[in-house]
Amino acid sequence: MRWRNTHARLPGLLLALLGWLALAWPAWALNVPVKTWTLNNGLTLVVIPDHRAPVVTHMVWYRVGAADEPAGKTGLAHYLEHLMFKGTKRIAPGEFSRIIKRYGGNENAFTSRDYTAYFQRIASDKLGMVMEMEADRMQNLQLSEKDVKTELEVIKEERRMRTENDPRTLFAERMQAMLFTAHPYRRPVVGWMADVKHLTLADVMAFYRRFYTPANAVVVVAGDVEPEKVRALALKHYGALKNTAAVRPRWRTPEPPPLAARRLMMRDARVRQPTFQRLWVAPSYRTAKGGMAHALDVFADALGGGTTSVLYRRLVVKEKVAAWAGAFYSGDDRDYGTFGVYATPAPGVTPERLEARIDAVLKEVLERGVDEKRLERSKGSMVASAIYALDSQFALARIFGEAMATETGVQSVLTWDERIAKVSGEEALKAARAVLRPANAVTGWLLPPEKKAKAAMRSSSAEKESAR
């Protein structure tokens, strides 16, 4: 379970607490009082009381994302997310957002490979109003040809600005496409431009009617509320809705076993500093057996989760061949997870030399394992990050909403800290050896143009000579 909003190291005084937490954090730290119900129409309701302030976070999660799009229609889930703000018979285009703002709230939406979610944060006495509006657009969205054509231009420009104008995003997109050869996680959430520009009103409405239905939705409410009162509101506003389609099993083409390692070398004139990345397909929290996901999470943190990690201390501090180095495990997608290692060479260090040193460190760690003290420090800091994440009402709602939308379940969140605490060095090493196999890897370099790179190397060499 990756805690997305707190994956970076905690700043300031919180860091001072991590050493203590590594030794003394309670196994019941994530025992959040969560209530869940399933309404007669199949909608799932999750309520998390949090009485620290008279506000509420309301989220609607649909179990549909980029990986559920029909062939040739990439970007459709993200496109529909934008169009959901166009209005219904009762609410004029743009009025939804204006109403939320009028009452001092804020709202937005986001799309991933596995889900699409809409949220509002507002005074708790306005929860019924928010539910009424979300229930309305769950079934009564009204779109015109003008709406979809105008928003299509917005989507195309978004792709140009966020992806095509950013070499790092383009690089990440291509790495993902190489990592998965058959499974739809290879698709970018924003879609391929060749598909996006041909999306139609008919495509959007067919997608909407199939997936935006109560039995395919999860409503999460976190805040200053009483669970039974929230349930009554949900029954009133969501309970009367009829399903527009039967929810089908989410079958996706499984990823075949890898046959060989793959490499990507991408040069771009906009790149100044080379970047190394290596990715492996891994089990997700939903699919992993026997605590393997927890073991991978701990191993990734110990290997490259900050300035005290193995990679950083060896490559940056000791050998000085890297300006930065790290590792991560992302296991909160529904079908597969990803394990990754990344680094940036220090000035004057060639990509070949840095990659050779990364290979050597990985080989050593996979042979010997990680020091037990380092593993314990990782487990403590991971749980500390999770505890502090729960201090945010939005993060609280998102963590449980994501778990339900990916079918990982509430219990996986509530027991996460206890299972992390039980990960042994042997289990972490066993999980890493199963995933970090050469044939399973995609290795990539994002580089400046060759002439520019050679000039930078000569300049770095000259600086070193001058320093002598």
Residue pairs with C-beta under 8 A, 6 or more apart in sequence:
1 285
1 293
1 297
1 331
1 332
1 399
1 403
1 408
1 412
1 413
1 416
2 297
2 329
2 330
2 331
2 332
3 385
3 386
3 389
3 395
3 399
4 332
4 398
5 389
5 392
5 394
5 395
5 398
6 385
6 386
6 388
6 389
6 395
7 328
7 385
9 15
9 306
9 307
9 381
10 18
10 384
10 385
10 388
14 384
14 388
17 384
18 377
18 380
18 381
18 384
19 377
19 380
21 380
21 381
21 383
21 384
21 387
22 376
22 377
22 379
22 380
22 381
22 384
23 376
23 380
25 380
25 383
25 384
25 387
25 417
27 417
27 418
27 421
28 417
28 418
29 383
29 386
29 387
29 417
30 386
30 387
30 390
30 413
30 414
30 415
30 416
30 417
31 414
32 48
32 390
32 396
32 400
32 413
32 414
33 48
33 49
34 46
34 47
34 48
34 400
34 410
34 414
35 46
35 47
35 48
35 227
35 231
36 44
36 45
36 46
36 47
36 410
37 44
37 45
37 231
37 234
38 44
38 45
39 45
39 214
39 234
39 235
39 238
39 239
40 239
41 214
41 215
41 238
41 239
41 241
41 242
41 243
42 214
42 215
42 216
42 243
42 247
43 214
43 215
43 217
43 218
43 219
43 234
43 238
43 239
43 241
44 217
44 218
44 219
44 404
45 218
45 219
45 221
45 230
45 231
45 234
45 238
46 218
46 219
46 220
46 221
46 400
46 401
46 404
46 410
47 220
47 221
47 222
47 225
47 227
47 230
47 231
48 220
48 221
48 222
48 223
48 396
48 397
48 400
49 222
49 223
49 224
49 225
49 226
49 227
50 222
50 223
50 224
50 393
50 396
51 224
52 224
53 223
53 224
53 393
54 123
54 124
54 125
54 224
55 121
55 122
55 123
55 124
55 223
55 224
55 393
56 121
56 122
56 123
56 124
56 126
56 127
56 221
56 222
56 223
56 224
56 225
57 119
57 120
57 121
57 220
57 221
57 222
57 223
57 393
57 394
57 396
57 397
58 119
58 120
58 121
58 122
58 127
58 130
58 131
58 134
58 219
58 220
58 221
58 397
59 117
59 118
59 119
59 219
59 220
59 221
59 397
59 398
59 401
60 117
60 118
60 119
60 134
60 138
60 217
60 218
60 219
60 220
61 115
61 116
61 117
61 217
61 218
61 219
61 220
61 401
61 402
61 404
61 405
62 115
62 116
62 117
62 211
62 212
62 216
62 217
62 218
62 405
63 114
63 115
63 211
63 216
63 217
63 218
63 247
63 250
63 405
63 407
64 77
64 115
64 116
64 207
64 211
64 212
64 216
65 77
65 111
65 112
65 113
65 114
65 115
65 116
65 189
66 74
66 75
66 77
66 78
66 111
66 112
66 113
66 184
66 187
66 188
66 189
66 191
67 113
67 114
67 183
67 184
67 185
67 187
67 252
67 334
67 335
68 77
68 114
68 184
68 211
68 250
68 252
69 75
69 76
69 77
69 184
69 187
69 207
70 76
70 207
72 195
73 195
73 199
73 203
73 207
74 187
74 188
74 191
74 192
74 195
74 196
75 155
75 159
75 188
75 189
75 190
75 191
75 192
75 195
75 196
75 199
76 191
76 199
76 203
76 204
76 207
77 111
77 116
77 189
77 207
78 111
78 116
78 155
78 189
78 190
78 191
79 151
79 152
79 155
79 191
79 196
79 199
79 204
80 116
80 204
80 207
80 208
80 212
81 109
81 110
81 111
81 116
81 118
82 151
82 154
82 155
83 141
83 143
83 147
83 148
83 151
83 204
84 109
84 118
84 137
84 141
85 93
85 94
85 96
85 97
85 109
86 93
86 94
86 141
86 142
86 143
86 147
86 151
87 93
87 94
87 95
87 96
87 137
87 141
87 142
88 136
88 137
88 140
88 141
88 142
89 140
89 142
90 136
90 140
91 99
91 133
91 136
91 137
93 147
96 107
96 133
96 137
97 107
99 129
99 133
100 106
100 107
100 120
100 122
100 130
103 122
103 123
103 126
103 129
104 122
104 123
105 120
105 121
105 122
105 123
105 126
105 130
106 120
106 121
106 122
107 118
107 119
107 120
107 121
108 118
108 119
109 116
109 117
109 118
109 119
110 116
110 117
111 117
111 189
112 189
112 333
113 184
113 185
113 187
113 189
113 333
113 334
114 333
114 334
114 335
114 405
114 406
115 402
115 405
115 406
117 398
117 401
117 405
118 134
119 394
119 397
120 130
120 134
121 393
121 394
122 130
124 223
124 224
124 225
127 221
127 223
127 225
127 230
127 233
128 233
128 236
128 237
131 219
131 233
131 234
131 236
131 237
131 238
132 237
134 219
134 237
135 237
135 238
135 241
138 212
138 213
138 214
138 217
138 238
138 241
139 212
139 213
139 241
139 242
139 244
141 208
141 212
143 201
143 204
143 205
144 201
145 201
147 201
148 199
148 200
148 201
148 204
152 196
152 197
152 199
155 190
155 191
155 196
156 193
156 196
156 197
158 190
159 190
159 191
159 193
159 196
162 169
162 190
163 169
163 170
163 173
163 188
163 190
164 170
164 193
167 266
167 268
167 270
167 271
167 446
168 275
168 446
170 266
170 268
171 264
171 266
171 268
171 275
171 277
171 444
171 446
173 188
174 264
174 266
174 444
175 264
175 277
175 279
175 442
175 444
176 185
176 186
176 188
177 186
177 187
177 188
178 262
178 264
178 442
178 444
179 185
179 186
179 279
179 281
179 338
179 442
180 186
180 255
180 281
180 336
181 255
181 256
182 253
182 254
182 255
182 256
183 252
183 253
183 254
183 255
183 335
183 336
184 252
184 253
185 255
185 333
185 335
185 336
190 196
191 199
209 244
209 245
210 244
210 245
211 245
212 244
213 243
213 244
213 245
213 247
214 238
214 241
214 242
214 243
215 243
215 246
215 247
216 247
217 238
218 401
218 404
218 405
219 234
219 238
220 397
220 400
220 401
220 404
221 230
221 397
222 393
222 394
222 396
222 397
222 400
223 393
250 334
252 335
254 335
255 281
255 336
258 281
258 439
258 440
259 439
260 439
261 438
261 439
261 440
261 441
261 442
261 443
262 441
262 442
262 443
263 442
263 443
263 444
264 442
264 443
264 444
264 445
265 444
265 445
265 447
266 444
266 445
266 446
266 447
267 447
267 448
267 449
267 450
268 446
268 447
268 448
268 449
269 448
269 449
269 452
271 446
271 447
271 448
272 448
273 323
273 344
273 448
274 344
274 345
274 351
274 445
274 446
274 447
274 448
274 453
275 342
275 343
275 344
275 445
275 446
276 341
276 342
276 343
276 344
276 345
276 351
276 354
276 355
276 358
276 443
276 444
276 445
277 340
277 341
277 342
277 443
277 444
277 445
277 446
278 340
278 341
278 342
278 358
278 441
278 442
278 443
278 444
279 338
279 339
279 340
279 441
279 442
279 444
280 338
280 339
280 340
280 435
280 436
280 437
280 440
280 441
280 442
281 336
281 337
281 338
281 435
281 440
282 296
282 329
282 331
282 336
282 337
282 338
282 339
282 435
283 289
283 292
283 293
283 296
283 331
283 336
283 337
283 435
284 293
284 331
284 332
284 333
284 334
284 335
284 336
284 337
284 406
284 408
285 293
285 331
285 332
285 337
285 408
285 412
286 334
286 335
286 406
286 407
286 408
287 335
287 336
288 296
288 331
288 337
291 419
291 422
291 423
291 427
292 431
292 434
293 329
293 331
293 337
294 416
294 419
294 420
294 422
294 423
295 423
295 427
295 428
295 430
295 431
295 432
296 329
296 331
296 337
296 339
296 428
296 431
296 432
296 435
297 329
297 331
297 382
297 420
298 375
298 378
298 379
298 382
298 420
298 423
298 428
299 329
299 370
299 428
299 429
299 431
299 432
300 327
300 328
300 329
300 339
301 309
301 378
301 381
301 382
302 309
302 310
302 370
302 374
302 375
302 377
302 378
302 428
303 309
303 310
303 311
303 327
303 341
303 365
303 370
303 432
304 310
304 311
304 312
304 325
304 326
304 327
304 328
304 341
304 342
305 326
305 327
305 328
305 378
305 381
305 382
306 312
306 326
306 381
307 313
307 316
308 374
308 377
309 326
309 327
309 374
310 361
310 365
310 370
310 374
311 325
311 326
311 327
311 341
311 343
311 358
311 361
312 324
312 325
312 326
314 357
314 361
315 321
315 322
315 325
315 343
315 354
315 357
315 358
315 361
316 322
316 323
316 324
316 325
316 346
319 357
320 346
321 345
321 346
321 349
321 353
321 354
321 357
322 343
322 344
322 345
322 346
322 349
322 354
322 357
323 344
323 345
323 346
323 347
324 342
324 343
324 344
325 341
325 342
325 343
325 344
325 358
326 341
326 342
326 343
327 339
327 340
327 341
327 342
328 339
328 340
328 342
329 337
329 338
329 339
329 340
330 337
330 338
330 339
330 340
331 337
332 402
332 406
332 408
333 406
334 406
334 407
334 408
339 435
339 436
341 358
341 362
343 354
343 358
345 351
345 353
345 354
347 456
347 460
347 463
348 457
348 460
348 461
348 463
348 464
350 457
351 445
351 447
355 443
355 445
362 436
365 432
366 429
366 432
366 433
366 436
369 425
369 426
369 428
369 429
370 425
370 428
370 429
372 425
375 423
375 425
375 428
379 420
379 421
379 423
382 420
383 417
383 420
383 421
386 416
386 417
389 395
389 396
389 399
390 396
390 399
399 413
400 410
400 413
402 408
403 409
403 410
403 412
403 413
404 410
447 453
448 456
